Amino acid sequence: MKIIVPMAGRGSRLRPHSLTVPKPLIPVAGMPIVHRLVRDIAALMDEPISEIAFVLGDPAYFGSEVVSALEALARDLGAKPSIYRQLDPKGTGHAIMCAEPSLEGPAVVAYADTLIRASFDLDKSADSVIWTKKVKDPQAYGVVALNAQGHITDLVEKPQEFVSDQAVIGIYYFKDIGALKTELQQVIDQGLTHGGEYQINDGIKAMMAQGKVFKTSTVDHWMDCGNKEITVETNTKMLGFMAQDGLPMRGENIVCEQTQIIEPCYIARGVTLRNCKIGPYVSIGPNTVIENSIIEQSIIQSDTKITNASLKEAMIGNHVVFDGNFTKVSLGDYSQMA
């Protein structure tokens, strides 16, 4: 089994946090988004992961440190790492085709801007499985159309009339991803674009037209990391799941003086807390110092210093200095507000 991860986008909706760190590498609940996504997918498979292929953008943004971190992630899961580049953003289908040498055999395609929580047995008898989540407002999503046998017959983007309440979340299983490669190559050769981009849906629809069997697997939770507000909400949910599962949420060498911690909170190695009230639902990155502050439902990254703050629903990046009375702040890396 392979995992293909297109992640070449710049994450503009999550700026300023994605200006210096690619969005999939931003930690949520103590772990980078793409690391958590890949590990969760690997855990759902009942066979070893042989290869993880990452499709990155411009090397000036997705540099050597990003590559090294992703290669280490793959090796930690016992898989071969492969790195590809999508230097010209031409859509989801084009991104997959940038990993053309790896497109053979069984594979999962997962776009790295979402997190999931799921427990199901993947139906590998199908030619493909599209992971979905039941939603209250199908008109706001791309949804699947199903026949009487529960097979997917179409993909409909933001339907004005009811089609189904099963939204496509951007994770797909293919019994042989080579079949998708063939159809996407046809899409590219024919110049079939939407807004100038080649989309995965056109390859999938071509496979359906050939009689390939597509089924759904429904996830229990689908969490986005598209912008600051949603990312903070996702951090809150993930901390709750980690506490529920009994996962470790403390690093080493934490200094905690005259501080109250209200769980669940993730506190990384080397953090110093003095005269604070922290939590619930706070994630703090390595080597950050927080003094004389009250913080709840927020994400604070590494090597940052916060004093005299009262923060709620805040997101603060790496190497930040913050001293003030603002609450719902969003500060990118290397910022100062004092």
Secondary structure, DSSP 4 states (H G I P E B T S, - for coil): -EEEEE-----GGGTTTTTTS-GGGSEETTEEHHHHHHHHHHHH-SS---EEEEEE--TTTS-HHHHHHHHHHHHHTT-EEEEEE--S---HHHHHHTTGGG--SSEEEE-TTEEEE------TTSSEEEEEEE-S-GGGSEEEEE-TTS-EEEEEES-SS---SEEEEEEEEES-HHHHHHHHHHHHHTT--BTTB--HHHHHHHHHHTT--EEEEE-SEEEE-SSHHHHHHHHHHHHHHHHHHT---B-SS-EEES-EE-SSEEE-TT-EEES-EE-SSEEE-TT-EEES-EEESEEE-SS-EEES-EEES-EE-SS-EEESS-SS-EE-TT-EE-
